[in-house]
Amino acid sequence: MLSTRKPKNKVTFYFTFMILLLMASTVRSENLTLTISANNYQITPAGQPGFSAIEMDGFGAITIPGAPQLPAKTFLIAIPAGASVTQVQFFKTAPTVLPGRYKITPAKMVVRGEKNEFDFSLKDRLEARKKYQENYDAIYLKDHPYPSQIATYLGQGQWRKYRYIRVRFCPFQYFPKSGRLTYYSSCTVSIDYTTPPEGSKEWEKVQSSLVDTVMEDLISERLLNYQQARAWYQPKLTRRFASNQQEKYDYVIIVENKQMRQVVDQFKRWKEKIGYRVKVVTLDSIFTNVGGADKAEQIWNFLRDNYSGEKWGFRYVLLIGDVDRLPIRFLFPADDEWAYASDYYYAKLTMPWDVDQDGKWGEFQDDHLDPTPDVLVGRIPSNNTAVVARILDNMMEFEQDTGSWKRKALLAMGIMDYAPSGKTDEAVLAEYLKTHLFDPHGWTYTTLYEKGGISPSAYRSDMPLTEANFLASLGSRVQGVVNISAHGSPTGFSSQVWFKDIDGNGKHDPKTELTYNDFSNINRLPGNLLSITFLTGCSTGPPCDIKSSSITSSRQICKTPKQNLGKTYLTHNAPAVIASSAGSDYSSNWNSPADGNWNSLNFYFFENMIQHNMHAGDAFYLAELEYATNHRLQRGMRVFNFLGDPSLSLPGYNDRPGGTD
């Protein structure tokens, strides 16, 4: 018996060894090398006397308060299908030392709405100035190169079927004390990665995802090496997956129950008439058939299981229901930062949301938050069938009108503060939009700027910013977009006014010399606001009573707020509203998109919608992505949510007989 077993064991060991050897030999370790290049740049005098600013075509800027505001950009570099990165290395070109000595302007002070407050307190401003000065002293009083590295690997991500890495490139290094400035025209990136063995289960899973072509129009413009990547993402099992005859949908609407399903039927027919394939799904069916740790995760699992091209292949998602029925996720920028509520949780379906398992979802570093949206999500935050029906009617009415009134804008801009370096007047944003977007594209506009007090806006406006003028300027078919930027709250907007220099010292005293001009109130809005509206300010769309922490958790929010300005605009016939769920961030003395913070996000949105002809939801989510790549991931920008139909078209559709559509 022993003599018969020994040969068998040897044979078994031999075959096991050969199988392992074969598997090891088919795991492919490969390398991808490419070069990131800088663009044309110019060095110009900055606002501060003696300082210079550098602007580079197609690049954003470092916006860390008090740090040198140098050009920088995060590049999305595609890697092969199924690839996992093992190492990233950078090889710099020889630097060019620019002649002369420079004082590079520091990035502006950022006043942060950290604590979900409805307004910025004096303490917030003092804290912002302290942070600015700490950063400035730590960098400008030394002669260490800033940044220490011109290229940084920020991690791996996935945008629908495409896997990619994020690389931050800053073509300049600055030596503050000596004033030396060095320039790197390019940087070579070397990426080592592995791919699953051909024929393995992981390989087949990857192959099944490659039939997805949804959002290719957006992805192709934002992956640095998209043309190279196209060859990697051609499925090798085409016949097998082409046999999948599952019906396709590009628009999914989630409603609570059968009653609400009936309410959306007319809207569904309209969207189908203009070319969409629409699927309506009830929460009842999701909660019955899909697993998850909580209701939010059940909805997320449902979307994840069906979004890709081998399943339904949808691009847009409309959530109909307030957070007590259809919860919103609470996300955390970091362990020690305040959370915020965001429907982006439902837009990003290819990443684990709590990598470090600490109960804090979406941390920028610990959970490797990926800023590329896999689907574009909007919400109608109402459970009332009559209210939802009216909101859907407004959306259809807006899209069915192609009138010239849609190429008009209302720009209502307040003053944020009177800092020692000069007042922060949001009219600067309106003037920038006029010069760079509205005028070149033949738009008209009405401007309302702060004219009260002893230090009003220096810019000319059509009317002073008052509640009477604001209300008189609103109305049905008056303007296609409404853009408001000022101190926000769940109940309205206000502008700061320096009404009197009581002590005659030429400096404002926040305690005795400032007041607020409340030009917008939630209880006094006209009934028909048929305009796409951006509510740029703090807490203009809180999904819950954010001052009552007992109703929230680290997982989901399920209790509605008493007041929500964004929701009120939606119920007053605005077809789409962008509003913040918590405190946001503004730049002191903002001048251009390079300065970052909420005015830059605002500009990116309107640039996408007007210059690039994007649908409203596309424009919003790509503005968030553009902010992350041009500047950085930032809580004060991630707090904004999209309310309404994400597929909404600003120009509209002429669907009448003989019409262009």
C-alpha positions as semicolon CSV with decimal commas, in nm:
position;residue;x (nm);y (nm);z (nm)
1;M;0,000;0,000;0,000
2;L;0,281;0,242;0,082
3;S;0,449;0,179;-0,252
4;T;0,128;0,276;-0,438
5;R;0,069;0,599;-0,238
6;K;0,415;0,752;-0,279
7;P;0,401;0,789;-0,658
8;K;0,049;0,937;-0,629
9;N;0,167;1,205;-0,385
10;K;0,458;1,292;-0,612
11;V;0,227;1,325;-0,912
12;T;-0,019;1,542;-0,713
13;F;0,261;1,768;-0,592
14;Y;0,399;1,795;-0,943
15;F;0,067;1,898;-1,098
16;T;-0,006;2,141;-0,814
17;F;0,336;2,298;-0,861
18;M;0,287;2,327;-1,238
19;I;-0,058;2,486;-1,197
20;L;0,077;2,743;-0,952
21;L;0,372;2,810;-1,182
22;L;0,138;2,854;-1,478
23;M;-0,087;3,090;-1,283
24;A;0,210;3,294;-1,168
25;S;0,339;3,318;-1,524
26;T;0,005;3,449;-1,654
27;V;-0,025;3,732;-1,399
28;R;0,103;4,015;-1,613
29;S;0,323;4,286;-1,461
30;E;0,353;4,575;-1,703
31;N;0,458;4,938;-1,726
32;L;0,303;5,249;-1,873
33;T;0,517;5,559;-1,925
34;L;0,395;5,895;-2,049
35;T;0,479;6,262;-2,019
36;I;0,274;6,543;-1,866
37;S;0,352;6,881;-2,018
38;A;0,308;7,234;-1,894
39;N;0,126;7,490;-2,109
40;N;0,187;7,851;-2,203
41;Y;0,203;8,081;-1,904
42;Q;0,231;8,447;-1,817
43;I;0,361;8,629;-1,511
44;T;0,170;8,948;-1,431
45;P;0,150;9,194;-1,141
46;A;-0,080;9,070;-0,866
47;G;-0,324;9,272;-0,658
48;Q;-0,072;9,317;-0,377
49;P;0,199;9,574;-0,458
50;G;0,529;9,409;-0,547
51;F;0,380;9,061;-0,587
52;S;0,342;8,861;-0,910
53;A;0,086;8,605;-1,022
54;I;0,142;8,316;-1,262
55;E;-0,139;8,194;-1,486
56;M;-0,103;7,888;-1,708
57;D;-0,346;7,786;-1,983
58;G;-0,559;7,489;-1,884
59;F;-0,424;7,473;-1,529
60;G;-0,582;7,562;-1,199
61;A;-0,381;7,680;-0,901
62;I;-0,272;7,593;-0,549
63;T;-0,540;7,746;-0,326
64;I;-0,410;7,659;0,020
65;P;-0,452;7,988;0,209
66;G;-0,120;8,167;0,256
67;A;0,075;7,930;0,029
68;P;0,222;8,049;-0,305
69;Q;-0,055;8,046;-0,564
70;L;0,132;7,852;-0,831
71;P;-0,027;7,683;-1,135
72;A;-0,122;7,321;-1,069
73;K;-0,349;7,057;-1,213
74;T;-0,452;6,701;-1,131
75;F;-0,432;6,480;-1,440
76;L;-0,644;6,168;-1,484
77;I;-0,426;5,905;-1,655
78;A;-0,601;5,592;-1,787
79;I;-0,451;5,251;-1,716
80;P;-0,549;4,921;-1,883
81;A;-0,876;4,746;-1,801
82;G;-0,860;4,561;-1,471
83;A;-0,517;4,704;-1,385
84;S;-0,399;4,751;-1,027
85;V;-0,115;4,996;-0,970
86;T;0,190;4,871;-0,780
87;Q;0,424;5,169;-0,815
88;V;0,430;5,521;-0,960
89;Q;0,756;5,709;-1,022
90;F;0,828;6,057;-1,156
91;F;1,121;6,179;-1,363
92;K;1,163;6,555;-1,391
93;T;1,308;6,738;-1,685
94;A;1,598;6,971;-1,616
95;P;1,463;7,286;-1,456
96;T;1,489;7,632;-1,606
97;V;1,578;7,900;-1,352
98;L;1,385;8,213;-1,446
99;P;1,597;8,530;-1,443
100;G;1,529;8,782;-1,167
101;R;1,372;8,757;-0,825
102;Y;1,001;8,710;-0,764
103;K;0,744;8,764;-0,492
104;I;0,472;8,516;-0,583
105;T;0,132;8,614;-0,451
106;P;-0,005;8,387;-0,178
107;A;-0,339;8,212;-0,219
108;K;-0,619;8,413;-0,068
109;M;-0,765;8,373;0,277
110;V;-1,052;8,124;0,286
111;V;-1,341;8,182;0,522
112;R;-1,478;7,836;0,588
113;G;-1,828;7,739;0,686
114;E;-1,696;7,446;0,889
115;K;-1,953;7,410;1,162
116;N;-2,269;7,410;0,951
117;E;-2,352;7,757;1,076
118;F;-2,592;7,973;0,876
119;D;-2,350;8,267;0,869
120;F;-1,984;8,348;0,914
121;S;-1,906;8,481;1,261
122;L;-1,623;8,714;1,358
123;K;-1,458;8,407;1,511
124;D;-1,469;8,231;1,171
125;R;-1,291;8,524;1,007
126;L;-1,028;8,547;1,280
127;E;-0,966;8,173;1,249
128;A;-0,932;8,211;0,871
129;R;-0,678;8,490;0,912
130;K;-0,485;8,288;1,169
131;K;-0,465;7,987;0,936
132;Y;-0,358;8,208;0,648
133;Q;-0,080;8,367;0,853
134;E;0,044;8,033;0,987
135;N;0,079;7,895;0,635
136;Y;0,238;8,215;0,507
137;D;0,500;8,227;0,782
138;A;0,583;7,857;0,752
139;I;0,657;7,897;0,379
140;Y;0,757;8,256;0,301
141;L;1,001;8,302;0,591
142;K;1,213;8,011;0,465
143;D;1,389;7,926;0,141
144;H;1,272;7,568;0,104
145;P;1,135;7,483;-0,243
146;Y;0,758;7,504;-0,262
147;P;0,604;7,267;-0,338
148;S;0,867;7,017;-0,224
149;Q;0,773;6,785;-0,514
150;I;0,647;6,897;-0,855
151;A;0,447;6,574;-0,903
152;T;0,240;6,373;-0,656
153;Y;0,052;6,045;-0,691
154;L;-0,297;6,088;-0,545
155;G;-0,430;5,736;-0,591
156;Q;-0,619;5,507;-0,826
157;G;-0,981;5,554;-0,928
158;Q;-1,243;5,422;-1,166
159;W;-1,483;5,616;-1,390
160;R;-1,747;5,372;-1,504
161;K;-1,539;5,107;-1,692
162;Y;-1,218;5,313;-1,705
163;R;-0,951;5,270;-1,441
164;Y;-0,714;5,561;-1,394
165;I;-0,468;5,726;-1,158
166;R;-0,463;6,084;-1,034
167;V;-0,135;6,276;-1,065
168;R;-0,092;6,632;-0,938
169;F;0,158;6,836;-1,144
170;C;0,293;7,178;-1,047
171;P;0,537;7,303;-1,314
172;F;0,698;7,563;-1,085
173;Q;0,901;7,547;-0,766
174;Y;0,940;7,865;-0,567
175;F;1,209;7,955;-0,314
176;P;1,034;8,230;-0,116
177;K;1,315;8,394;0,080
178;S;1,555;8,427;-0,214
179;G;1,278;8,483;-0,468
180;R;1,408;8,216;-0,705
181;L;1,160;8,058;-0,943
182;T;1,230;7,737;-1,134
183;Y;1,020;7,600;-1,420
184;Y;0,973;7,240;-1,534
185;S;0,832;7,210;-1,884
186;S;0,727;6,849;-1,832
187;C;0,736;6,547;-1,608
188;T;0,753;6,180;-1,707
189;V;0,526;5,941;-1,519
190;S;0,618;5,573;-1,493
191;I;0,336;5,342;-1,379
192;D;0,391;4,979;-1,283
193;Y;0,075;4,770;-1,271
194;T;-0,062;4,418;-1,288
195;T;-0,362;4,284;-1,476
196;P;-0,565;3,970;-1,403
197;P;-0,472;3,651;-1,590
198;E;-0,663;3,607;-1,915
199;G;-0,944;3,357;-1,866
200;S;-0,963;3,406;-1,489
201;K;-1,290;3,501;-1,317
202;E;-1,157;3,850;-1,248
203;W;-1,060;3,887;-1,615
204;E;-1,407;3,777;-1,727
205;K;-1,567;4,020;-1,485
206;V;-1,360;4,303;-1,631
207;Q;-1,445;4,194;-1,985
208;S;-1,817;4,207;-1,909
209;S;-1,788;4,573;-1,807
210;L;-1,619;4,681;-2,130
211;V;-1,941;4,694;-2,332
212;D;-2,032;5,011;-2,138
213;T;-2,010;5,329;-2,350
214;V;-2,223;5,558;-2,131
215;M;-2,074;5,903;-2,055
216;E;-1,800;5,846;-2,311
217;D;-1,852;6,206;-2,428
218;L;-1,746;6,336;-2,085
219;I;-1,475;6,081;-2,012
220;S;-1,302;6,121;-2,348
221;E;-1,233;6,488;-2,279
222;R;-1,089;6,431;-1,933
223;L;-0,862;6,128;-1,948
224;L;-0,519;6,250;-2,053
225;N;-0,446;5,945;-2,269
226;Y;-0,800;5,853;-2,374
227;Q;-0,707;5,776;-2,735
228;Q;-0,443;5,530;-2,614
229;A;-0,686;5,378;-2,364
230;R;-0,956;5,303;-2,620
231;A;-0,761;5,000;-2,745
232;W;-0,732;4,863;-2,391
233;Y;-1,106;4,884;-2,336
234;Q;-1,227;4,688;-2,638
235;P;-1,394;4,368;-2,505
236;K;-1,239;4,038;-2,614
237;L;-1,558;3,846;-2,537
238;T;-1,785;4,057;-2,755
239;R;-2,004;3,774;-2,879
240;R;-2,070;3,635;-2,536
241;F;-2,177;3,968;-2,386
242;A;-2,355;4,090;-2,697
243;S;-2,597;3,803;-2,646
244;N;-2,725;3,980;-2,335
245;Q;-3,062;4,104;-2,459
246;Q;-3,156;4,285;-2,137
247;E;-3,353;4,601;-2,208
248;K;-3,151;4,923;-2,177
249;Y;-3,243;5,247;-2,002
250;D;-3,049;5,573;-1,986
251;Y;-3,267;5,746;-1,726
252;V;-3,382;5,590;-1,396
253;I;-3,642;5,754;-1,171
254;I;-3,676;5,625;-0,815
255;V;-4,010;5,693;-0,642
256;E;-4,156;5,578;-0,312
257;N;-4,453;5,372;-0,427
258;K;-4,710;5,300;-0,697
259;Q;-4,899;5,622;-0,625
260;M;-4,591;5,834;-0,697
261;R;-4,515;5,619;-1,002
262;Q;-4,844;5,735;-1,152
263;V;-4,751;6,099;-1,083
264;V;-4,431;6,074;-1,290
265;D;-4,595;5,902;-1,587
266;Q;-4,643;6,221;-1,791
267;F;-4,285;6,333;-1,723
268;K;-4,166;5,985;-1,827
269;R;-4,354;6,013;-2,156
270;W;-4,203;6,356;-2,223
271;K;-3,850;6,231;-2,167
272;E;-3,917;5,932;-2,392
273;K;-4,054;6,165;-2,659
274;I;-3,724;6,356;-2,674
275;G;-3,520;6,037;-2,694
276;Y;-3,459;5,899;-2,344
277;R;-3,534;5,541;-2,237
278;V;-3,682;5,578;-1,890
279;K;-3,727;5,323;-1,612
280;V;-3,932;5,403;-1,301
281;V;-3,848;5,199;-0,990
282;T;-4,018;5,209;-0,650
283;L;-3,845;5,215;-0,314
284;D;-4,084;4,940;-0,206
285;S;-3,932;4,704;-0,464
286;I;-3,574;4,807;-0,379
287;F;-3,617;4,762;-0,003
288;T;-3,786;4,425;-0,061
289;N;-3,538;4,279;-0,309
290;V;-3,199;4,443;-0,245
291;G;-2,980;4,393;0,061
292;G;-2,780;4,653;0,250
293;A;-2,681;4,778;0,596
294;D;-2,939;5,059;0,578
295;K;-3,186;5,204;0,330
296;A;-2,927;5,433;0,173
297;E;-2,699;5,138;0,105
298;Q;-2,987;4,935;-0,039
299;I;-3,052;5,215;-0,291
300;W;-2,679;5,241;-0,364
301;N;-2,651;4,866;-0,416
302;F;-2,945;4,875;-0,656
303;L;-2,785;5,153;-0,861
304;R;-2,445;4,982;-0,857
305;D;-2,592;4,652;-0,973
306;N;-2,773;4,806;-1,271
307;Y;-2,589;5,118;-1,391
308;S;-2,327;4,958;-1,618
309;G;-2,351;4,887;-1,988
310;E;-2,398;4,511;-1,954
311;K;-2,709;4,583;-1,745
312;W;-2,933;4,891;-1,795
313;G;-2,658;5,136;-1,886
314;F;-2,811;5,454;-1,741
315;R;-2,659;5,800;-1,718
316;Y;-2,919;5,997;-1,521
317;V;-3,092;5,925;-1,189
318;L;-3,380;6,129;-1,046
319;L;-3,457;6,063;-0,680
320;I;-3,810;6,165;-0,585
321;G;-3,864;6,184;-0,211
322;D;-3,751;6,377;0,094
323;V;-3,482;6,235;0,319
324;D;-3,730;6,080;0,564
325;R;-3,835;5,839;0,285
326;L;-3,528;5,843;0,060
327;P;-3,230;5,908;0,289
328;I;-2,923;6,114;0,206
329;R;-2,577;6,002;0,312
330;F;-2,367;6,188;0,570
331;L;-2,009;6,221;0,439
332;F;-1,689;6,320;0,620
333;P;-1,389;6,501;0,464
334;A;-1,163;6,360;0,739
335;D;-1,171;6,220;1,092
336;D;-1,147;6,565;1,248
337;E;-1,370;6,764;1,010
338;W;-1,742;6,835;1,016
339;A;-1,963;6,610;0,806
340;Y;-2,202;6,720;0,534
341;A;-2,499;6,566;0,354
342;S;-2,451;6,473;-0,011
343;D;-2,632;6,287;-0,287
344;Y;-2,291;6,232;-0,449
345;Y;-2,302;5,906;-0,255
346;Y;-2,555;5,783;-0,513
347;A;-2,351;5,922;-0,805
348;K;-2,027;5,735;-0,729
349;L;-2,082;5,361;-0,773
350;T;-1,733;5,221;-0,839
351;M;-1,563;5,291;-0,507
352;P;-1,600;5,155;-0,153
353;W;-1,726;5,440;0,064
354;D;-1,574;5,339;0,399
355;V;-1,235;5,188;0,318
356;D;-1,094;5,222;0,670
357;Q;-1,417;5,094;0,831
358;D;-1,438;5,380;1,082
359;G;-1,805;5,463;1,016
360;K;-1,710;5,791;0,849
361;W;-1,797;5,767;0,483
362;G;-1,616;5,940;0,198
363;E;-1,303;6,072;0,371
364;F;-1,082;6,243;0,114
365;Q;-0,767;6,052;0,209
366;D;-0,862;5,755;0,429
367;D;-1,142;5,647;0,191
368;H;-0,973;5,779;-0,126
369;L;-1,274;5,982;-0,241
370;D;-1,301;5,956;-0,618
371;P;-1,440;6,279;-0,775
372;T;-1,552;6,122;-1,106
373;P;-1,932;6,065;-1,112
374;D;-2,053;5,733;-1,254
375;V;-2,412;5,859;-1,287
376;L;-2,561;6,210;-1,266
377;V;-2,810;6,246;-0,982
378;G;-3,083;6,499;-0,911
379;R;-3,346;6,502;-0,638
380;I;-3,697;6,634;-0,588
381;P;-3,711;6,652;-0,206
382;S;-4,085;6,608;-0,158
383;N;-4,320;6,323;-0,066
384;N;-4,635;6,514;-0,163
385;T;-4,781;6,386;-0,490
386;A;-4,940;6,722;-0,578
387;V;-4,615;6,911;-0,514
388;V;-4,410;6,660;-0,714
389;A;-4,658;6,680;-1,002
390;R;-4,626;7,059;-1,011
391;I;-4,243;7,046;-1,003
392;L;-4,237;6,794;-1,289
393;D;-4,477;7,014;-1,488
394;N;-4,239;7,308;-1,440
395;M;-3,946;7,105;-1,570
396;M;-4,140;7,004;-1,880
397;E;-4,263;7,359;-1,933
398;F;-3,905;7,488;-1,917
399;E;-3,773;7,233;-2,166
400;Q;-4,064;7,282;-2,406
401;D;-3,988;7,653;-2,440
402;T;-3,706;7,766;-2,671
403;G;-3,765;8,139;-2,630
404;S;-3,493;8,404;-2,628
405;W;-3,572;8,485;-2,264
406;K;-3,365;8,179;-2,170
407;R;-3,050;8,366;-2,275
408;K;-3,098;8,623;-2,002
409;A;-2,954;8,611;-1,649
410;L;-3,030;8,773;-1,315
411;L;-2,712;8,835;-1,113
412;A;-2,779;8,929;-0,748
413;M;-2,448;8,980;-0,566
414;G;-2,389;9,088;-0,206
415;I;-2,086;9,193;-0,002
416;M;-1,934;8,924;0,218
417;D;-1,698;9,125;0,439
418;Y;-1,488;9,440;0,480
419;A;-1,146;9,285;0,542
420;P;-0,837;9,501;0,603
421;S;-0,717;9,403;0,255
422;G;-1,041;9,530;0,103
423;K;-1,405;9,432;0,095
424;T;-1,510;9,102;-0,059
425;D;-1,770;9,206;-0,314
426;E;-1,943;8,925;-0,501
427;A;-2,011;9,169;-0,784
428;V;-1,662;9,070;-0,900
429;L;-1,804;8,726;-0,986
430;A;-2,087;8,881;-1,188
431;E;-1,847;9,106;-1,378
432;Y;-1,622;8,808;-1,454
433;L;-1,920;8,606;-1,580
434;K;-2,032;8,897;-1,798
435;T;-1,689;8,944;-1,956
436;H;-1,595;8,579;-2,006
437;L;-1,931;8,408;-2,070
438;F;-2,242;8,618;-2,111
439;D;-2,109;8,887;-2,346
440;P;-1,913;8,651;-2,576
441;H;-2,221;8,428;-2,614
442;G;-2,471;8,706;-2,676
443;W;-2,654;8,690;-2,345
444;T;-2,823;8,980;-2,169
445;Y;-2,845;9,026;-1,795
446;T;-2,977;9,229;-1,505
447;T;-2,734;9,311;-1,224
448;L;-2,816;9,391;-0,861
449;Y;-2,518;9,497;-0,645
450;E;-2,491;9,624;-0,289
451;K;-2,526;10,006;-0,287
452;G;-2,602;10,067;0,080
453;G;-2,378;10,215;0,350
454;I;-2,057;10,415;0,329
455;S;-1,860;10,154;0,130
456;P;-2,091;10,017;-0,140
457;S;-1,996;9,810;-0,443
458;A;-1,764;9,997;-0,675
459;Y;-1,925;9,832;-0,978
460;R;-2,213;9,982;-1,168
461;S;-2,535;9,781;-1,156
462;D;-2,876;9,805;-1,317
463;M;-3,040;9,837;-0,976
464;P;-2,934;9,847;-0,610
465;L;-2,954;9,514;-0,430
466;T;-3,278;9,545;-0,232
467;E;-3,556;9,298;-0,166
468;A;-3,801;9,506;-0,369
469;N;-3,569;9,515;-0,671
470;F;-3,484;9,148;-0,635
471;L;-3,848;9,040;-0,629
472;A;-3,937;9,275;-0,916
473;S;-3,662;9,119;-1,128
474;L;-3,786;8,762;-1,085
475;G;-4,069;8,603;-1,276
476;S;-4,184;8,348;-1,529
477;R;-4,005;8,360;-1,867
478;V;-3,800;8,659;-1,760
479;Q;-3,457;8,493;-1,741
480;G;-3,318;8,146;-1,804
481;V;-3,081;8,153;-1,508
482;V;-3,072;8,319;-1,166
483;N;-2,735;8,346;-0,994
484;I;-2,719;8,463;-0,631
485;S;-2,401;8,494;-0,426
486;A;-2,408;8,636;-0,074
487;H;-2,445;8,528;0,288
488;G;-2,686;8,235;0,270
489;S;-2,908;8,049;0,513
490;P;-3,201;7,804;0,495
491;T;-3,435;8,107;0,491
492;G;-3,273;8,356;0,253
493;F;-2,980;8,573;0,152
494;S;-2,822;8,885;0,297
495;S;-2,545;9,127;0,212
496;Q;-2,316;9,288;0,465
497;V;-2,334;9,669;0,491
498;W;-2,092;9,909;0,660
499;F;-2,351;10,168;0,754
500;K;-2,137;10,421;0,945
501;D;-1,781;10,489;1,064
502;I;-1,885;10,576;1,418
503;D;-1,539;10,634;1,563
504;G;-1,403;10,795;1,246
505;N;-1,096;10,572;1,225
506;G;-1,157;10,457;0,868
507;K;-1,190;10,095;0,981
508;H;-1,508;9,899;1,023
509;D;-1,600;9,771;1,368
510;P;-1,789;9,441;1,324
511;K;-1,970;9,483;1,655
512;T;-2,107;9,836;1,611
513;E;-2,076;9,947;1,248
514;L;-2,200;9,655;1,037
515;T;-2,551;9,544;0,954
516;Y;-2,713;9,313;0,700
517;N;-2,930;9,381;0,397
518;D;-3,177;9,090;0,386
519;F;-3,268;9,101;0,018
520;S;-3,419;8,751;-0,018
521;N;-3,662;8,582;0,221
522;I;-3,804;8,232;0,192
523;N;-4,152;8,355;0,284
524;R;-4,161;8,626;0,017
525;L;-4,078;8,463;-0,314
526;P;-4,291;8,496;-0,628
527;G;-4,488;8,191;-0,728
528;N;-4,331;8,130;-1,068
529;L;-3,949;8,127;-1,084
530;L;-3,896;7,948;-1,412
531;S;-3,514;7,972;-1,405
532;I;-3,217;7,743;-1,338
533;T;-3,095;7,880;-1,006
534;F;-2,757;7,868;-0,829
535;L;-2,787;7,958;-0,459
536;T;-2,422;8,037;-0,379
537;G;-2,392;8,066;-0,002
538;C;-2,396;7,869;0,321
539;S;-2,669;7,619;0,409
540;T;-2,910;7,719;0,132
541;G;-3,036;7,361;0,096
542;P;-2,997;7,174;0,427
543;P;-3,168;6,833;0,405
544;C;-3,217;6,827;0,783
545;D;-3,220;7,059;1,083
546;I;-2,842;7,086;1,092
547;K;-2,834;7,247;1,436
548;S;-2,989;6,938;1,591
549;S;-2,720;6,671;1,591
550;S;-2,942;6,411;1,756
551;I;-3,130;6,349;1,432
552;T;-2,820;6,257;1,233
553;S;-2,577;5,970;1,239
554;S;-2,253;5,878;1,071
555;R;-2,454;5,678;0,817
556;Q;-2,763;5,852;0,686
557;I;-3,003;6,142;0,746
558;C;-3,369;6,055;0,768
559;K;-3,545;6,361;0,912
560;T;-3,652;6,661;0,707
561;P;-3,564;7,024;0,798
562;K;-3,810;7,290;0,900
563;Q;-3,688;7,524;0,625
564;N;-3,495;7,466;0,303
565;L;-3,442;7,756;0,062
566;G;-3,338;7,532;-0,227
567;K;-3,650;7,319;-0,193
568;T;-3,864;7,633;-0,178
569;Y;-3,718;7,764;-0,504
570;L;-3,793;7,425;-0,660
571;T;-4,155;7,433;-0,541
572;H;-4,180;7,791;-0,674
573;N;-4,125;7,654;-1,027
574;A;-3,746;7,667;-1,064
575;P;-3,672;7,361;-1,285
576;A;-3,327;7,304;-1,129
577;V;-3,157;7,443;-0,817
578;I;-2,802;7,409;-0,686
579;A;-2,791;7,457;-0,310
580;S;-2,553;7,384;-0,022
581;S;-2,633;7,132;0,249
582;A;-2,402;7,301;0,502
583;G;-2,151;7,583;0,545
584;S;-1,946;7,656;0,234
585;D;-1,620;7,847;0,167
586;Y;-1,556;8,183;0,005
587;S;-1,233;8,360;-0,095
588;S;-1,154;8,698;0,050
589;N;-1,114;8,936;-0,248
590;W;-1,179;8,676;-0,523
591;N;-1,065;8,792;-0,868
592;S;-1,070;8,491;-1,103
593;P;-1,130;8,111;-1,105
594;A;-0,764;8,060;-1,010
595;D;-0,851;8,189;-0,662
596;G;-1,079;7,890;-0,593
597;N;-1,373;7,848;-0,353
598;W;-1,743;7,891;-0,426
599;N;-1,711;8,162;-0,694
600;S;-1,482;7,934;-0,896
601;L;-1,728;7,644;-0,869
602;N;-2,004;7,884;-0,975
603;F;-1,807;7,995;-1,281
604;Y;-1,722;7,637;-1,383
605;F;-2,092;7,546;-1,374
606;F;-2,205;7,830;-1,598
607;E;-1,906;7,781;-1,828
608;N;-2,007;7,417;-1,876
609;M;-2,373;7,497;-1,937
610;I;-2,334;7,807;-2,158
611;Q;-2,002;7,765;-2,338
612;H;-1,995;7,384;-2,358
613;N;-2,375;7,340;-2,401
614;M;-2,405;7,080;-2,125
615;H;-2,727;6,968;-1,963
616;A;-2,770;7,117;-1,616
617;G;-2,675;6,801;-1,424
618;D;-2,373;6,735;-1,646
619;A;-2,261;7,096;-1,595
620;F;-2,286;7,067;-1,216
621;Y;-2,107;6,734;-1,169
622;L;-1,833;6,828;-1,416
623;A;-1,790;7,161;-1,234
624;E;-1,730;6,967;-0,913
625;L;-1,479;6,746;-1,093
626;E;-1,310;7,047;-1,251
627;Y;-1,278;7,209;-0,911
628;A;-1,115;6,896;-0,769
629;T;-0,865;6,871;-1,057
630;N;-0,790;7,244;-1,084
631;H;-0,763;7,299;-0,709
632;R;-0,829;7,018;-0,459
633;L;-1,099;6,819;-0,286
634;Q;-1,260;7,064;-0,046
635;R;-1,549;7,020;0,193
636;G;-1,689;7,366;0,122
637;M;-1,740;7,269;-0,245
638;R;-1,865;6,915;-0,188
639;V;-2,160;7,045;0,020
640;F;-2,354;7,151;-0,293
641;N;-2,631;6,926;-0,423
642;F;-2,835;6,927;-0,743
643;L;-3,212;6,956;-0,703
644;G;-3,431;6,885;-1,005
645;D;-3,393;6,702;-1,336
646;P;-3,022;6,631;-1,404
647;S;-3,089;6,594;-1,779
648;L;-3,252;6,939;-1,799
649;S;-3,169;7,127;-2,120
650;L;-3,131;7,505;-2,095
651;P;-3,203;7,576;-2,467
652;G;-3,501;7,338;-2,462
653;Y;-3,664;7,132;-2,736
654;N;-3,889;7,247;-3,020
655;D;-4,106;6,936;-3,042
656;R;-4,396;7,094;-3,230
657;P;-4,477;6,969;-3,583
658;G;-4,212;7,115;-3,811
659;G;-3,994;7,207;-3,514
660;T;-3,618;7,156;-3,512
661;D;-3,639;6,873;-3,257
